[in-house]
């Protein structure tokens, strides 16, 4: 399965609770933090919901 690296690049301050929970579910807490996930439809959907707060690189 393909892997993606997700990096948090913007703050979650003044964002909806749903977006904050999505970032937490991805394992992102601090700006600059990078996590690696499998590129499953579930993960890609979560990334799509917060794409304005994160950057994605295929690993």
Secondary structure, 3 states (H helix, E strand, C coil): CCEEEEEECCCCCCCCHHHHHHHHHHCCCCCCCEEEEECCHHHHHHHHHCCCCEEEEEC
